[in-house]
Amino acid sequence: MRTSVPDVVEAFELLIASGDSGSTKTKLRVPEEPLALAITDTDAGPDGYVRGPSDVRVIVRDPEGNDVSDTATRFQNGQLCILIEKPAAGTWVIEAEYGPAASAELTPVLLRVDGWR
């Protein structure tokens, strides 16, 4: 599901629920002068936001191919958040590697400066 408020925010959700192992790769185009990029990784389901993901590893790469996943903050219940202030413009890659017991919801959100001027 994709959500957009022109010139303010772009967001989408990627749901992972699997019976097999695998991976998925998503590209996110970051425009010039963004305010912030936040990527959350929680469990799936209506109350999944209160728990961390299961059997999923997330890798985030900036436009130059650098892995920025190690900047992630893991919260008390296992939820994961990568917050990047003023991310570089260009194509970011979000990859999720998952196992047969995977349950996760990834939500990248891009806040843009244009809407705040």
TANORGI-V645984 format. One record per pair of residues at least 24 apart in sequence whose ideal C-beta (glycine too) atoms are under 8 Angstrom apart, sorted by sequence separation. I is the first residue (numbers start at 1). J is the second residue. D is the distance in whole Angstrom. If there is no record, write none. Layout:
I:J:D + I:J:D
This chain:
58:82:8 + 64:88:7 + 52:77:6 + 53:78:7 + 62:87:7 + 63:88:5 + 51:77:5 + 52:78:2 + 62:88:6 + 63:89:7 + 64:90:8 + 17:44:6 + 50:77:6 + 51:78:6 + 52:79:5 + 53:80:7 + 63:90:3 + 16:44:7 + 51:79:7 + 52:80:6 + 62:90:8 + 63:91:6 + 15:44:6 + 50:79:8 + 63:92:6 + 49:79:7 + 62:92:6 + 61:92:7 + 60:92:7 + 61:93:5 + 30:63:7 + 60:93:7 + 59:93:8 + 60:94:5 + 61:95:8 + 43:78:8 + 59:94:8 + 60:95:8 + 58:94:7 + 59:95:5 + 16:53:8 + 42:79:5 + 58:95:7 + 59:96:8 + 41:79:7 + 42:80:8 + 58:96:5 + 59:97:7 + 40:79:7 + 41:80:4 + 57:96:7 + 16:56:6 + 40:80:7 + 41:81:8 + 56:96:6 + 57:97:5 + 40:81:5 + 56:97:7 + 57:98:8 + 39:81:7 + 56:98:5 + 38:81:7 + 39:82:4 + 55:98:6 + 56:99:8 + 38:82:7 + 55:99:4 + 37:82:8 + 38:83:5 + 55:100:7 + 37:83:8 + 38:84:8 + 55:101:4 + 56:102:5 + 36:83:7 + 37:84:5 + 54:101:6 + 55:102:4 + 56:103:8 + 36:84:7 + 54:102:6 + 55:103:7 + 56:104:4 + 58:106:6 + 36:85:5 + 53:102:8 + 54:103:4 + 35:85:8 + 36:86:7 + 37:87:4 + 53:103:7 + 54:104:7 + 35:86:7 + 36:87:7 + 53:104:3 + 34:86:7 + 53:105:8 + 33:86:8 + 34:87:6 + 34:89:7 + 37:92:7 + 39:94:6 + 48:103:8 + 33:89:8 + 49:105:8 + 30:87:5 + 32:89:5 + 48:105:6 + 30:88:7 + 31:89:6 + 45:103:7 + 30:89:5 + 44:103:5 + 30:90:6 + 43:103:5 + 44:104:6 + 45:105:8 + 29:90:8 + 30:91:8 + 43:104:7 + 44:105:5 + 29:91:6 + 30:92:6 + 42:104:7 + 43:105:7 + 28:91:7 + 29:92:8 + 41:104:6 + 42:105:5 + 27:91:5 + 28:92:5 + 41:105:7 + 27:92:7 + 28:93:8 + 41:106:5 + 42:107:8 + 27:93:6 + 28:94:6 + 40:106:7 + 41:107:8 + 26:93:7 + 27:94:8 + 39:106:7 + 40:107:5 + 25:93:6 + 26:94:5 + 39:107:7 + 25:94:7 + 26:95:8 + 39:108:5 + 40:109:8 + 25:95:5 + 38:108:7 + 39:109:8 + 24:95:7 + 37:108:7 + 38:109:5 + 23:95:6 + 24:96:5 + 37:109:7 + 23:96:6 + 37:110:5 + 38:111:8 + 23:97:5 + 24:98:8 + 36:110:8 + 37:111:8 + 22:97:8 + 23:98:7 + 36:111:5 + 22:98:6 + 34:110:6 + 35:111:4 + 21:98:7 + 34:111:7 + 35:112:6 + 21:99:5 + 34:112:5 + 35:113:5 + 21:100:6 + 33:112:8 + 34:113:7 + 14:94:8 + 16:96:6 + 18:98:5 + 20:100:6 + 26:106:8 + 28:108:6 + 30:110:6 + 33:113:5 + 18:99:7 + 19:100:6 + 31:112:6 + 33:114:8 + 35:116:7 + 14:96:7 + 16:98:5 + 18:100:6 + 26:108:8 + 28:110:7 + 18:101:8 + 18:102:4 + 17:102:7 + 16:102:5 + 17:103:6 + 16:103:7 + 16:104:4 + 15:104:8 + 16:105:7 + 15:105:5 + 16:106:7 + 14:105:7 + 13:105:6 + 14:106:4 + 13:106:7 + 14:107:8 + 13:107:5 + 14:108:8 + 12:107:7 + 11:107:6 + 12:108:6 + 11:108:7 + 11:109:4 + 10:109:7 + 11:110:7 + 9:109:6 + 10:110:5 + 9:110:7 + 9:111:6 + 10:112:7 + 8:111:7 + 9:112:7 + 8:112:6 + 7:112:6 + 8:114:7 + 9:115:7 + 7:114:4 + 8:115:3 + 7:115:4 + 8:116:7 + 6:115:8 + 5:115:7
